[in-house]
Amino acid sequence: MAAPISPEHRALGRAVRELRVRRGLSQEQLGMASEIHRNYVGAIERGEINPTFRVLLKLERGLDLSLSRLLEVYERNVEEMTDQRGAT
């Protein structure tokens, strides 16, 4: 697979991974609940792909949370990454 697309894609991937782990789900379990392949879940978590809005909605269902909650965690990750870059 390709290298991460951008810091923002990595931040989204971290958000998906964090929320998945909080719910005690494997990538395979999240994939089944979201109706997407587990390898695709892994690629999202690594920031290697740009998921469509449709995929985000599927993740929302699979994680059993609102899309706004996923985006809140994403935004927190972006802020943390920005702070870390500014501190170096």
LOFILUM-394141 format. One record per residue (C-alpha): residue in three letters; x, y, z. Coordinates in steps of 0.001 Angstrom, whole numbers. Example, Ala and Ser with C-alpha at 12.3 -4.5 7.8 and 13.67 -1.06 7.14 Angstrom:
REM residues 2
<atom><type>Ala</type><x>12300</x><y>-4500</y><z>7800</z></atom>
<atom><type>Ser</type><x>13670</x><y>-1060</y><z>7140</z></atom>
REM end
This chain:
REM residues 88
<atom><type>Met</type><x>0</x><y>0</y><z>0</z></atom>
<atom><type>Ala</type><x>1000</x><y>3605</y><z>-458</z></atom>
<atom><type>Ala</type><x>2418</x><y>5863</y><z>2210</z></atom>
<atom><type>Pro</type><x>-26</x><y>7926</y><z>4280</z></atom>
<atom><type>Ile</type><x>-1882</x><y>10471</y><z>2203</z></atom>
<atom><type>Ser</type><x>-1626</x><y>13315</y><z>4711</z></atom>
<atom><type>Pro</type><x>-1440</x><y>14063</y><z>8435</z></atom>
<atom><type>Glu</type><x>-5201</x><y>14502</y><z>8357</z></atom>
<atom><type>His</type><x>-5701</x><y>10980</y><z>6997</z></atom>
<atom><type>Arg</type><x>-3437</x><y>9648</y><z>9750</z></atom>
<atom><type>Ala</type><x>-5526</x><y>11587</y><z>12308</z></atom>
<atom><type>Leu</type><x>-8722</x><y>10046</y><z>10955</z></atom>
<atom><type>Gly</type><x>-7141</x><y>6609</y><z>11084</z></atom>
<atom><type>Arg</type><x>-6098</x><y>7145</y><z>14688</z></atom>
<atom><type>Ala</type><x>-9664</x><y>8186</y><z>15523</z></atom>
<atom><type>Val</type><x>-11134</x><y>5050</y><z>13954</z></atom>
<atom><type>Arg</type><x>-8581</x><y>2845</y><z>15724</z></atom>
<atom><type>Glu</type><x>-9135</x><y>4549</y><z>19088</z></atom>
<atom><type>Leu</type><x>-12907</x><y>4207</y><z>18908</z></atom>
<atom><type>Arg</type><x>-12678</x><y>615</y><z>17667</z></atom>
<atom><type>Val</type><x>-10370</x><y>-370</y><z>20517</z></atom>
<atom><type>Arg</type><x>-12559</x><y>1410</y><z>23083</z></atom>
<atom><type>Arg</type><x>-15430</x><y>-791</y><z>21939</z></atom>
<atom><type>Gly</type><x>-13312</x><y>-3928</y><z>22159</z></atom>
<atom><type>Leu</type><x>-13611</x><y>-4685</y><z>18453</z></atom>
<atom><type>Ser</type><x>-11032</x><y>-6248</y><z>16180</z></atom>
<atom><type>Gln</type><x>-10583</x><y>-4856</y><z>12686</z></atom>
<atom><type>Glu</type><x>-12397</x><y>-7910</y><z>11406</z></atom>
<atom><type>Gln</type><x>-15340</x><y>-7374</y><z>13783</z></atom>
<atom><type>Leu</type><x>-15588</x><y>-3706</y><z>12818</z></atom>
<atom><type>Gly</type><x>-15404</x><y>-4642</y><z>9158</z></atom>
<atom><type>Met</type><x>-18241</x><y>-7136</y><z>9544</z></atom>
<atom><type>Ala</type><x>-20375</x><y>-4663</y><z>11516</z></atom>
<atom><type>Ser</type><x>-19646</x><y>-1926</y><z>8967</z></atom>
<atom><type>Glu</type><x>-19986</x><y>-4165</y><z>5915</z></atom>
<atom><type>Ile</type><x>-16479</x><y>-3292</y><z>4707</z></atom>
<atom><type>His</type><x>-13456</x><y>-5572</y><z>4395</z></atom>
<atom><type>Arg</type><x>-11134</x><y>-5787</y><z>7401</z></atom>
<atom><type>Asn</type><x>-8168</x><y>-4914</y><z>5167</z></atom>
<atom><type>Tyr</type><x>-9953</x><y>-1694</y><z>4231</z></atom>
<atom><type>Val</type><x>-10446</x><y>-918</y><z>7941</z></atom>
<atom><type>Gly</type><x>-6705</x><y>-1431</y><z>8437</z></atom>
<atom><type>Ala</type><x>-5854</x><y>844</y><z>5515</z></atom>
<atom><type>Ile</type><x>-8099</x><y>3566</y><z>6954</z></atom>
<atom><type>Glu</type><x>-6471</x><y>3194</y><z>10361</z></atom>
<atom><type>Arg</type><x>-3012</x><y>3520</y><z>8790</z></atom>
<atom><type>Gly</type><x>-4082</x><y>6643</y><z>6876</z></atom>
<atom><type>Glu</type><x>-3336</x><y>4998</y><z>3550</z></atom>
<atom><type>Ile</type><x>-6651</x><y>5710</y><z>1850</z></atom>
<atom><type>Asn</type><x>-9218</x><y>8445</y><z>1578</z></atom>
<atom><type>Pro</type><x>-12542</x><y>6912</y><z>2710</z></atom>
<atom><type>Thr</type><x>-15686</x><y>8165</y><z>1061</z></atom>
<atom><type>Phe</type><x>-18591</x><y>9662</y><z>2960</z></atom>
<atom><type>Arg</type><x>-20454</x><y>6389</y><z>2379</z></atom>
<atom><type>Val</type><x>-17645</x><y>4473</y><z>4126</z></atom>
<atom><type>Leu</type><x>-17664</x><y>6955</y><z>7027</z></atom>
<atom><type>Leu</type><x>-21386</x><y>6300</y><z>7420</z></atom>
<atom><type>Lys</type><x>-20724</x><y>2563</y><z>7452</z></atom>
<atom><type>Leu</type><x>-18071</x><y>3058</y><z>10146</z></atom>
<atom><type>Glu</type><x>-20539</x><y>5149</y><z>12120</z></atom>
<atom><type>Arg</type><x>-22923</x><y>2188</y><z>12078</z></atom>
<atom><type>Gly</type><x>-20216</x><y>-343</y><z>12847</z></atom>
<atom><type>Leu</type><x>-18852</x><y>1686</y><z>15754</z></atom>
<atom><type>Asp</type><x>-22369</x><y>2430</y><z>16993</z></atom>
<atom><type>Leu</type><x>-21750</x><y>6131</y><z>17388</z></atom>
<atom><type>Ser</type><x>-22559</x><y>9358</y><z>15630</z></atom>
<atom><type>Leu</type><x>-20430</x><y>10623</y><z>12789</z></atom>
<atom><type>Ser</type><x>-20004</x><y>13831</y><z>14782</z></atom>
<atom><type>Arg</type><x>-18334</x><y>11805</y><z>17581</z></atom>
<atom><type>Leu</type><x>-15912</x><y>10269</y><z>15097</z></atom>
<atom><type>Leu</type><x>-15117</x><y>13746</y><z>13797</z></atom>
<atom><type>Glu</type><x>-14627</x><y>15082</y><z>17340</z></atom>
<atom><type>Val</type><x>-11944</x><y>12465</y><z>17966</z></atom>
<atom><type>Tyr</type><x>-10435</x><y>13217</y><z>14538</z></atom>
<atom><type>Glu</type><x>-10293</x><y>16948</y><z>15315</z></atom>
<atom><type>Arg</type><x>-8643</x><y>16281</y><z>18675</z></atom>
<atom><type>Asn</type><x>-6018</x><y>14177</y><z>16910</z></atom>
<atom><type>Val</type><x>-5363</x><y>16921</y><z>14350</z></atom>
<atom><type>Glu</type><x>-4911</x><y>19449</y><z>17157</z></atom>
<atom><type>Glu</type><x>-2517</x><y>17130</y><z>18999</z></atom>
<atom><type>Met</type><x>-492</x><y>16564</y><z>15838</z></atom>
<atom><type>Thr</type><x>-374</x><y>20300</y><z>15179</z></atom>
<atom><type>Asp</type><x>752</x><y>20966</y><z>18752</z></atom>
<atom><type>Gln</type><x>3475</x><y>18329</y><z>18430</z></atom>
<atom><type>Arg</type><x>4756</x><y>19838</y><z>15197</z></atom>
<atom><type>Gly</type><x>4787</x><y>23280</y><z>16787</z></atom>
<atom><type>Ala</type><x>6753</x><y>21993</y><z>19788</z></atom>
<atom><type>Thr</type><x>9612</x><y>20664</y><z>17662</z></atom>
REM end
